[in-house]
């Protein structure tokens, strides 16, 4: 019996050390695990955006690099907050569609992502998001906000502290820590995660009309995040759930056919 107790005790200690090691690894490497900030930067000259310009806007202790184009008369500027993967420049086909339909846009990389040097953090992303909104607002055009995936965090935050015409959230999370809990239910992510992006808290202070878009096949951010978040929206416009769509499918599945009428409704109010 003594031998068995010793074996069991040794196993408990081994498991405890392994668990502590896993928590420690997650804590010290969490931003490398959370963000996918690698990728090539597409030159503006290599796109069909002949009327857009490169911009470099001071933010915090660095500079945020992006693209901007003014809208046609009567149209707003779309302030676009990118997702987690790579550079904003890879989504140039979206911006080309915006421009083709008369919309202006501003899109950029948060500091620490490929086009904007710096160190990634939640506070840095929120600062960059607010800085770029204010930069666009100074142009004098009406603004609508589009946040995709990771961008649902800063976009919702900005909408809660600034005035825009509308907020569109594409594949949003309820909070970043919610997604972490779903992936690592055996780890105390709520205690060790630094960049939690509490969208569920910010959304209650958003007065703009909100459209939430998500797909039932999303394995990166489960569709329940978008559904639960929409229930918290004070000024609901539309919840579009696309059957079978994955995390990066909504553009090809027709999100623009929902977004453009949404922006038009918001502008008409």
Long-range contacts (C-beta under 8 A, 24 or more apart in sequence): 22-187, 23-187, 23-188, 23-192, 26-184, 26-187, 26-189, 26-192, 27-192, 30-192, 30-193, 30-194, 30-195, 31-120, 31-121, 31-194, 31-195, 34-176, 34-180, 34-195, 35-84, 35-112, 35-120, 35-150, 36-84, 36-85, 36-86, 37-86, 37-112, 37-113, 37-114, 37-120, 38-86, 38-114, 39-85, 39-86, 39-87, 39-90, 39-114, 40-86, 40-87, 40-90, 40-114, 41-87, 41-89, 41-114, 41-115, 42-87, 42-89, 42-90, 42-92, 43-89, 44-89, 47-89, 47-92, 47-95, 47-96, 48-92, 48-96, 49-92, 49-95, 49-96, 49-99, 51-99, 52-95, 52-99, 52-105, 55-106, 55-108, 55-135, 57-108, 57-131, 57-132, 57-135, 58-131, 59-111, 59-127, 59-128, 59-131, 59-132, 60-111, 60-118, 60-124, 60-127, 60-128, 60-131, 61-118, 62-111, 62-116, 62-117, 62-118, 63-111, 63-116, 63-117, 64-108, 64-109, 64-110, 64-111, 64-116, 64-128, 64-131, 64-132, 65-108, 65-109, 65-115, 65-116, 66-106, 66-107, 66-108, 66-109, 66-115, 66-116, 66-132, 67-95, 67-105, 67-106, 67-107, 67-108, 68-104, 68-105, 68-106, 68-136, 69-95, 69-99, 69-104, 69-105, 70-104, 70-139, 70-141, 71-102, 71-103, 71-104, 71-141, 72-102, 72-103, 72-104, 74-102, 75-101, 75-102, 75-103, 75-104, 75-141, 76-103, 76-104, 76-141, 76-142, 76-143, 76-144, 76-165, 76-263, 76-267, 77-103, 77-104, 77-105, 77-106, 77-136, 77-139, 77-141, 77-142, 77-143, 77-144, 78-103, 78-104, 78-105, 78-106, 78-143, 78-144, 78-145, 78-146, 78-263, 79-105, 79-106, 79-132, 79-133, 79-136, 79-143, 79-144, 79-145, 79-146, 79-155, 79-158, 79-164, 80-105, 80-106, 80-107, 80-146, 80-148, 80-151, 81-129, 81-145, 81-146, 81-147, 81-148, 81-151, 81-152, 81-154, 81-155, 81-158, 82-107, 82-108, 82-109, 82-110, 82-113, 82-148, 82-150, 82-151, 83-148, 83-149, 83-150, 83-151, 83-171, 84-149, 84-150, 86-113, 86-114, 87-113, 87-114, 87-115, 88-113, 88-115, 89-114, 89-115, 93-251, 94-251, 94-256, 97-256, 101-260, 103-263, 104-141, 106-132, 106-135, 106-136, 108-132, 110-154, 121-194, 121-195, 122-153, 122-194, 122-195, 122-196, 122-197, 125-150, 125-153, 125-154, 125-195, 126-153, 126-154, 126-157, 126-158, 128-154, 129-154, 129-155, 129-157, 129-158, 130-154, 130-157, 130-158, 130-161, 130-162, 133-158, 133-162, 133-164, 134-162, 137-162, 142-267, 144-168, 144-263, 144-266, 144-267, 145-208, 146-170, 146-259, 147-172, 149-173, 149-220, 149-221, 149-247, 150-176, 150-197, 152-199, 153-197, 153-199, 156-199, 156-202, 156-203, 156-206, 157-199, 157-202, 159-202, 159-206, 159-208, 160-202, 160-203, 160-205, 160-206, 161-205, 163-207, 163-208, 164-208, 165-208, 165-263, 165-266, 165-267, 166-208, 166-209, 166-210, 166-211, 166-237, 166-262, 166-263, 166-266, 166-267, 167-206, 167-208, 167-209, 167-210, 167-211, 168-210, 168-211, 168-213, 168-259, 168-262, 168-263, 169-210, 169-211, 169-212, 169-213, 169-226, 169-229, 170-213, 170-214, 170-250, 170-255, 171-213, 171-214, 171-215, 171-218, 171-220, 171-221, 171-226, 171-247, 171-250, 172-199, 172-212, 172-214, 172-221, 172-225, 172-226, 172-229, 173-197, 173-199, 173-221, 173-225, 173-229, 174-199, 174-200, 174-225, 174-228, 174-229, 175-199, 175-200, 175-201, 178-225, 179-221, 179-222, 179-225, 182-222, 199-229, 200-228, 200-229, 200-232, 203-229, 203-232, 203-233, 203-234, 204-232, 204-234, 206-233, 206-234, 206-235, 207-234, 207-235, 208-235, 208-266, 209-235, 209-236, 209-237, 209-262, 209-265, 209-266, 209-269, 210-235, 210-236, 210-237, 211-237, 211-238, 211-239, 211-240, 211-258, 211-259, 211-262, 212-238, 212-239, 212-240, 213-240, 213-241, 213-242, 213-250, 213-255, 213-258, 213-259, 214-240, 214-241, 214-242, 214-245, 214-250, 215-241, 215-242, 215-243, 215-244, 215-245, 215-246, 215-247, 215-249, 215-250, 215-253, 216-241, 216-242, 216-243, 216-244, 216-245, 217-243, 217-244, 217-245, 217-246, 217-249, 218-245, 218-246, 218-247, 219-246, 219-247, 220-246, 220-247, 221-247, 237-262, 237-265, 237-266, 238-262
